[in-house]
Amino acid sequence: MEVCYQLPVLPLDRPVPKHVLSRRGAISFSSSSSLFGAPDPRQLAQRRGAISYDSSDQTALYIRMLDVRVRSQVGFEPERRGSHPYLGVDFRTLHSRAESAGSIPARRIRRLFSFQRHLLSSRFLRGAPHLNPLHILDEDYCGQAKCMLEKVGSWNFDIFLFDRLTNGNSLVTLTLYLLSHYGLIELFQLDMVKVHRFLVLVQEDYHNHNPYHNAVHAADVTQAMHCYLKEPKLAKSLTSCDILLGLLAAATHDLDHPGVNQPFLIKTNHYLAALYRNTSVLENHHWRSAVGLLRETELFSHLPAEDSLNMERQLGSLILATDISRQNEYLSKFRTHLDQEDLCLGNASHRHFILQMALKCADICNPCRPWELSKQWSEKVTEEFFRQGDIEKKHKLEVSPLCDSETNSIADVQIGFMTYVVEPLFAEWARFSDTRLSQTMLGHLCLNKASWNAMQPEASGSSEELESEQEASSRALPQGSPQS
């Protein structure tokens, strides 16, 4: 990680020109897509930056984002903005680990497999025989991935295995399959080239160095969303537009996540916190980043402008619902609807609200998965919390709740999260959709919680204090809880 001072913000309220919209249309922590080659450092210094739209989507803020590493390569010195120091983190390397000198980066291996697949398909089209036995391995992996997709609606779907079988392309492969499965590509007359490019850019804009908030998590949430869309109440009520929005929101709901939470961005005076006024900072960023990719790829350019803007707004409404700090707000509204029995899925606004609740469930459904999968997710999310805590300690910042590895354990974090966040939400979802899937999820949740309880050391004097702190924090649910 590298520390710098706040870099100059180049303000500029003005109408968004067309040549600007042809570039990446949202702020991005990540560099240019590696699929298209890495730029020269000097070009990167000139191009690093992006655009974020204000609430009316009529003006743009041009923001220069040059990190110390790139600036030092081209002879620049870190700059100060006034006298207020800023902890600038290169989020692209925040969770990366040093590789041994002789190791081959996983990305290069994935590229090799992708190149082999390209070569294989090219030879197949030309009628040429297979010359390299490595193609057999690649083809076999492809076949296994296809077999898994036939059971993509199973709650036991192993997204980690699927990601390995697709050479790290689980999000692209899964989302493309589901769009085709629901007939959305034909129905909305989507250009397949644009669809594929959009999904590739989405996958590339997730930070795979993040232990938890990465493209595999997005693929897992998309698969869970598919399971919910198949539930009887939703399947017979949702429109094709609802389904399209639900899948796109699931795939992009954590787009360009930096691997730290909102309080970290606020306390380090990050420009995103200022831009979104410390409110749903990450969720707003995920939404605007998704809108930027939609506009860059012109995925909906063939639709009437009003329809396209409406899709963007509804996409934002879904993604913003995943803000864990608003959990009580949504849960209370959901419970009131269920108590009054006034939910009417023939009503567009009610359908949209149910989509929001489905996405919220999909986003935090890991504790409801089978133990073999749930345990892996718990370890990954806690690792990400603890890494943030280590960074905060290193820079003498106040350590965020649940991010201190010295006072918290995986079991502590998970039991509190299950008790005060997951259980209330899924209990209400089961009231709304009392199906076999809902009971299965609650059953796994109960067993997983018992498993974590069994892993805890013998009750100590501090355990009750920890539980009371977790209960208090869950009631308050401060902006940018680490789980968000």
Order of alpha helices (4+ residues) and beta strands (2+ residues): beta-alpha-alpha-beta-beta-alpha-alpha-alpha-alpha-alpha-alpha-alpha-alpha-alpha-alpha-alpha-alpha-alpha-alpha-alpha-alpha-alpha-alpha-alpha-alpha-alpha
